[in-house]
Amino acid sequence: MKITRKAFWLTVSCLSFMIFACVTINIYFPAEEVKSVAGKIVDDIRGTPPPENTNPGKDQNSFLNHKFLADFFCPRAFAEEALNVSNATIRSLKQQMKSRYPLMKPYYAKGILQEQNNGYVALANPGGLSLKEKRDLQNLVNAENGDRKLLYAEVAKALKIDASQVNRVADIFAQEWQKSVR
């Protein structure tokens, strides 16, 4: 009887362990894809030129060999998929933000506007501005932040990222926004 109880509890324990071990939820967050999309979108909005070739004297044959190997092992359809995230809403938001940026750029240079770590813009030091200028600038900041919030949600939707992960998308975009104003 004692051996039967031990066997029973051992069996129940093993079965319970196997059942609970199978119930794991793995949420994949495509950080690299978001980063590449963020870089492209920010460059498009801010008009940042692509980096120039820093080693013009590099051996072209080795470059071609590496490119061939990369193309062979990583087909372009998969490699460029994340870079083509676009829909009508994203294009419209990018256009609005692109037209607003020249109005905001002088304030970035003066340190009045600042890119936050959460992906949004904030007034840093509006000390020398008149009340009208502060109001107008605050309206610009509110419009920019509203568009950014929609942009992050649209990018998440386009990349099939859960809506609960939009803040992570915003954090990745924050790094790209901060690079472009340095």
C-alpha positions as CSV (number, residue, x, y, z in Angstrom):
1,M,0.0,0.0,0.0
2,K,2.8,2.4,0.9
3,I,4.6,1.7,-2.4
4,T,1.4,2.3,-4.3
5,R,0.9,5.7,-2.7
6,K,4.5,6.7,-3.5
7,A,4.0,5.6,-7.1
8,F,0.7,7.5,-7.3
9,W,2.2,10.7,-6.0
10,L,5.3,10.4,-8.1
11,T,3.1,9.9,-11.2
12,V,0.9,12.8,-10.3
13,S,3.9,15.0,-9.7
14,C,5.5,14.1,-13.0
15,L,2.3,14.7,-14.9
16,S,1.7,18.0,-13.2
17,F,5.3,19.1,-14.0
18,M,4.8,18.1,-17.7
19,I,1.5,20.0,-18.0
20,F,2.9,23.2,-16.4
21,A,6.1,22.9,-18.4
22,C,4.2,22.9,-21.6
23,V,2.3,26.1,-20.7
24,T,5.0,28.7,-21.6
25,I,4.2,31.8,-23.6
26,N,7.0,33.2,-25.6
27,I,6.3,36.7,-26.8
28,Y,8.7,37.6,-29.6
29,F,9.6,41.3,-30.0
30,P,11.4,42.1,-33.3
31,A,13.7,44.8,-31.9
32,E,16.1,44.8,-34.8
33,E,13.2,45.2,-37.3
34,V,11.8,48.1,-35.3
35,K,15.2,49.7,-35.1
36,S,15.7,49.5,-38.8
37,V,12.2,50.9,-39.5
38,A,12.8,53.6,-36.9
39,G,16.1,54.7,-38.5
40,K,14.5,54.9,-42.0
41,I,11.5,56.8,-40.8
42,V,13.5,59.3,-38.7
43,D,16.0,59.8,-41.5
44,D,13.1,60.5,-43.9
45,I,11.4,63.0,-41.6
46,R,14.5,64.8,-40.5
47,G,16.2,64.7,-43.9
48,T,19.4,63.1,-42.5
49,P,21.7,62.1,-45.3
50,P,22.8,58.4,-45.5
51,P,26.4,57.8,-44.2
52,E,29.1,58.1,-46.8
53,N,31.6,55.3,-47.5
54,T,34.4,55.8,-45.0
55,N,36.8,53.4,-46.7
56,P,36.8,54.2,-50.4
57,G,40.1,52.4,-51.0
58,K,38.7,49.1,-49.7
59,D,39.2,46.1,-51.9
60,Q,36.1,45.9,-54.1
61,N,36.5,42.1,-54.8
62,S,36.2,41.2,-51.2
63,F,33.1,43.5,-50.9
64,L,31.5,41.7,-53.9
65,N,32.3,38.3,-52.3
66,H,30.7,39.3,-49.0
67,K,27.7,40.7,-50.8
68,F,27.3,37.5,-52.8
69,L,27.5,35.3,-49.7
70,A,25.0,37.6,-47.8
71,D,22.6,37.4,-50.7
72,F,22.9,33.6,-50.9
73,F,22.3,33.0,-47.2
74,C,19.9,35.9,-46.5
75,P,17.5,36.4,-49.4
76,R,16.6,40.0,-50.0
77,A,12.9,39.4,-49.5
78,F,13.5,38.6,-45.9
79,A,16.3,41.1,-45.3
80,E,14.4,44.1,-46.6
81,E,10.9,43.2,-45.4
82,A,11.1,45.4,-42.3
83,L,12.4,48.4,-44.2
84,N,9.2,48.5,-46.3
85,V,6.8,49.2,-43.5
86,S,4.4,51.8,-44.9
87,N,0.7,52.4,-45.3
88,A,-1.4,55.5,-46.0
89,T,-1.5,56.5,-42.3
90,I,2.2,56.2,-41.8
91,R,2.9,58.2,-45.0
92,S,0.5,60.9,-43.9
93,L,2.0,61.1,-40.4
94,K,5.6,61.2,-41.8
95,Q,4.6,64.1,-44.1
96,Q,3.0,66.1,-41.3
97,M,6.0,65.5,-39.1
98,K,8.4,66.4,-41.9
99,S,6.6,69.7,-42.5
100,R,6.6,70.5,-38.8
101,Y,10.3,69.7,-38.2
102,P,11.7,73.0,-39.7
103,L,9.6,75.0,-37.3
104,M,11.0,72.9,-34.4
105,K,14.6,72.7,-35.5
106,P,15.7,76.1,-34.1
107,Y,14.3,75.3,-30.7
108,Y,16.3,72.0,-30.6
109,A,19.4,74.0,-31.4
110,K,18.7,76.5,-28.6
111,G,18.0,73.6,-26.1
112,I,14.4,74.7,-25.6
113,L,13.1,71.4,-27.0
114,Q,14.4,68.1,-26.0
115,E,14.0,64.5,-27.2
116,Q,12.9,62.4,-24.2
117,N,13.8,58.7,-23.6
118,N,10.2,57.7,-24.1
119,G,10.1,58.7,-27.7
120,Y,8.3,62.1,-27.3
121,V,9.3,65.7,-27.3
122,A,9.2,68.0,-24.3
123,L,9.9,71.6,-23.5
124,A,13.2,71.8,-21.7
125,N,13.9,75.4,-21.0
126,P,11.3,77.9,-22.4
127,G,12.7,80.7,-20.3
128,G,13.4,83.4,-22.9
129,L,10.2,83.0,-24.9
130,S,7.2,85.3,-24.8
131,L,3.8,83.9,-23.8
132,K,2.7,83.7,-27.4
133,E,5.9,81.9,-28.4
134,K,5.5,79.4,-25.5
135,R,1.9,78.7,-26.5
136,D,2.7,78.3,-30.2
137,L,5.6,76.0,-29.3
138,Q,3.5,74.0,-26.9
139,N,1.0,73.5,-29.7
140,L,3.8,72.3,-32.0
141,V,5.0,69.8,-29.3
142,N,1.4,68.6,-28.7
143,A,0.9,68.0,-32.4
144,E,4.2,66.3,-32.7
145,N,3.6,64.0,-29.8
146,G,0.1,63.1,-31.0
147,D,1.5,62.2,-34.4
148,R,4.3,60.2,-32.8
149,K,1.8,58.2,-30.7
150,L,-0.2,57.3,-33.8
151,L,3.0,56.5,-35.7
152,Y,4.2,54.1,-33.0
153,A,0.9,52.3,-33.0
154,E,0.8,52.1,-36.8
155,V,4.4,50.7,-37.0
156,A,3.5,48.1,-34.3
157,K,0.4,47.1,-36.3
158,A,2.4,46.9,-39.5
159,L,5.0,44.7,-37.9
160,K,2.3,42.6,-36.2
161,I,3.5,43.6,-32.8
162,D,1.0,43.3,-29.9
163,A,-0.6,46.7,-28.9
164,S,0.7,46.2,-25.4
165,Q,4.3,46.5,-26.8
166,V,3.8,50.0,-28.4
167,N,5.9,51.6,-25.5
168,R,8.8,49.4,-26.5
169,V,8.5,50.6,-30.1
170,A,8.5,54.2,-28.7
171,D,11.7,53.5,-26.7
172,I,13.5,52.2,-29.8
173,F,12.3,55.3,-31.8
174,A,13.5,57.5,-29.0
175,Q,17.1,56.4,-29.6
176,E,16.8,57.3,-33.3
177,W,15.1,60.7,-32.6
178,Q,17.9,61.6,-30.2
179,K,20.6,60.6,-32.7
180,S,19.2,63.0,-35.3
181,V,19.3,66.1,-33.1
182,R,22.8,65.6,-31.8
